[in-house]
Amino acid sequence: MSTLSSALILFAAAAVYALVHSLLAARFLKTWGRRHLPAFDRWWRLAYNVLAVVTLLPVLWLMATLPDRLLYDIEPPTSLLMRLGQILSAVALVMAVLQSNPLYFAGLAQLMGDAEERGDTLVISGFYAYMRHPLYVFSILFLWFSPTMTVNQFVVYALATVYFYIGSLHEERRLARTFGDAYERYRRQVPWIRLFPWQRTA
């Protein structure tokens, strides 16, 4: 099998994952679940997170096992700086999760009784005071700080970056529906670029 064939297979697998992941988060599915499945709001987010991890495993397996080709392998000391960037991105990602109500984020708050999702609060402190989607930002930085890059990695990382951007659009719409004017005020106070804090609005 050629490297091009591997890249196409990976592209298809990652695209299917993104489609399934998006459908599971779709508003119409939540509406249907609330009408037809008992205690849907209690277990949906936890089930969604578990399914997201389980369905990602085949993509990671394909990335590791399909024929591949090295694109670049950066040597020290630059590679050490990039590894440091990955470590800092991972730490920042964990901190951002902790700032965003981790029990609600994981679906455990709902399982323990917050069926009405009262834990879904608008977080505007910490990293969220500087960027609207730090979880996506630090995930992207962690991927692209890798000092070694292969074709398979590049395909998956590129698609993940596009998907994170699309995910930010979906999240903005959900937050606007949920928090209304409060979110609009927050959006005006943080960087105008939804992922990276290059410029602040007035």
C-alpha positions in Angstrom: 0.0 0.0 0.0 1.3 3.4 -0.9 1.6 6.4 1.4 -1.0 8.2 -0.7 -3.4 5.3 -0.2 -2.8 5.4 3.6 -3.4 9.2 3.6 -6.7 8.7 1.7 -7.9 6.0 4.1 -6.9 8.1 7.1 -8.7 11.1 5.6 -11.9 9.0 5.1 -11.7 7.5 8.6 -11.2 10.9 10.2 -14.0 12.4 8.2 -16.4 9.7 9.2 -15.4 10.2 12.8 -16.0 14.0 12.5 -19.4 13.4 10.9 -20.5 10.9 13.6 -19.2 13.1 16.4 -21.1 16.1 14.9 -24.3 14.1 14.5 -24.1 13.0 18.1 -23.8 16.6 19.2 -26.6 17.8 16.9 -29.5 19.7 18.3 -32.1 17.6 16.6 -30.6 14.4 18.2 -30.9 16.0 21.6 -34.4 17.1 20.9 -35.3 13.5 19.8 -33.6 12.0 22.8 -35.4 14.2 25.3 -38.8 13.2 23.8 -38.2 9.5 23.5 -35.5 8.4 26.0 -36.1 8.5 29.7 -33.5 10.5 31.7 -31.7 11.5 28.5 -30.2 14.7 29.9 -28.9 12.7 32.9 -26.6 10.4 30.9 -26.2 12.0 27.5 -23.0 14.0 28.0 -21.2 11.2 29.7 -22.3 8.8 26.9 -21.2 11.3 24.3 -17.7 11.6 25.8 -17.3 7.9 26.0 -18.4 7.4 22.4 -16.1 10.2 21.3 -13.1 8.4 22.8 -14.1 4.9 21.6 -14.8 6.0 18.1 -11.4 7.9 17.9 -9.5 4.7 18.7 -9.8 3.2 15.1 -8.4 6.5 13.6 -5.4 6.4 16.0 -4.9 2.8 15.2 -4.9 3.5 11.5 -2.5 6.4 11.9 -0.1 4.1 13.8 -0.3 1.0 11.5 -0.8 2.2 7.9 2.3 2.7 5.7 3.8 6.1 6.4 6.5 8.5 5.4 8.5 11.0 7.5 8.0 14.6 6.5 10.5 16.1 9.0 12.3 15.3 12.2 13.6 18.4 14.0 16.8 18.0 16.0 17.8 19.5 19.3 17.8 22.1 20.6 14.7 23.2 18.6 13.0 19.9 19.2 13.4 20.3 23.0 11.7 23.7 22.8 8.9 22.1 20.8 8.5 19.4 23.4 8.4 22.0 26.0 5.6 23.7 24.0 3.7 20.4 24.0 4.1 20.1 27.8 3.0 23.6 28.4 0.0 23.2 26.0 -1.0 20.0 27.8 -0.8 21.7 31.2 -2.7 24.7 30.0 -5.4 22.3 28.5 -5.8 20.6 31.8 -6.1 24.0 33.6 -8.7 25.2 31.0 -10.7 22.0 31.6 -10.6 22.6 35.4 -11.7 26.2 34.8 -14.7 25.1 32.8 -16.6 23.0 35.5 -14.9 19.6 34.9 -17.7 17.5 36.5 -20.2 19.1 34.1 -17.8 18.8 31.2 -17.3 15.1 31.8 -21.0 14.5 32.3 -20.7 13.4 35.9 -22.6 16.4 37.3 -25.7 15.4 35.3 -25.3 11.8 36.3 -25.2 12.8 40.0 -28.4 14.8 39.8 -27.9 17.9 37.7 -30.3 16.6 35.1 -31.3 20.2 34.1 -27.7 21.0 33.4 -27.6 23.9 35.9 -23.8 23.4 35.9 -23.7 24.8 32.3 -22.3 28.2 33.4 -20.6 30.9 31.3 -17.0 30.9 32.2 -15.2 34.2 31.6 -12.2 34.0 33.9 -8.8 32.4 33.6 -7.9 31.6 30.0 -11.4 32.4 29.0 -10.7 36.1 29.7 -8.3 36.0 26.7 -9.7 33.5 24.3 -13.2 32.1 23.8 -12.1 28.5 23.2 -8.9 27.7 25.1 -9.7 23.9 24.9 -9.5 24.0 21.1 -6.5 26.4 21.1 -4.3 24.3 23.4 -5.3 21.1 21.7 -4.2 22.5 18.3 -0.9 23.8 19.8 -0.2 20.4 21.4 -0.6 18.7 18.0 1.5 21.1 15.9 4.3 21.5 18.4 5.3 17.9 17.6 9.0 18.0 16.5 8.4 14.8 14.3 5.8 14.8 11.6 4.8 12.0 9.2 2.3 12.0 6.4 -0.3 10.2 8.5 0.2 12.6 11.4 -0.2 15.6 9.1 -3.4 14.3 7.6 -5.0 13.7 11.1 -3.6 16.9 12.6 -4.8 19.0 9.7 -8.3 17.5 9.8 -8.4 17.9 13.6 -7.5 21.6 13.3 -10.3 22.1 10.8 -12.7 20.2 13.0 -11.8 22.2 16.1 -12.5 25.4 14.1 -15.9 24.1 13.0 -16.5 23.0 16.6 -15.9 26.5 17.8 -18.6 27.8 15.4 -21.0 25.2 16.8 -20.1 26.1 20.4 -20.6 29.8 19.8 -24.1 29.2 18.5 -24.9 26.9 21.5 -23.6 29.5 24.0 -25.5 32.3 22.3 -28.7 30.3 22.6 -28.0 29.4 26.2 -26.8 32.6 27.6 -28.2 35.3 25.3 -27.1 38.8 26.0 -24.5 37.7 28.6 -22.6 35.8 26.0 -22.8 38.6 23.4 -21.3 41.0 26.0 -18.5 38.4 26.7 -17.9 37.9 23.0 -17.4 41.7 22.6 -14.9 41.8 25.5 -12.6 38.9 24.3 -10.5 38.6 21.2 -12.4 39.0 18.0 -10.7 35.9 16.5 -12.5 33.1 18.3 -9.5 30.8 18.7 -6.4 32.9 19.0 -5.9 36.0 21.1 -4.2 38.2 18.4 -6.4 41.2 18.9 -8.8 42.5 21.4 -12.0 44.3 20.7 -13.1 47.5 22.4 
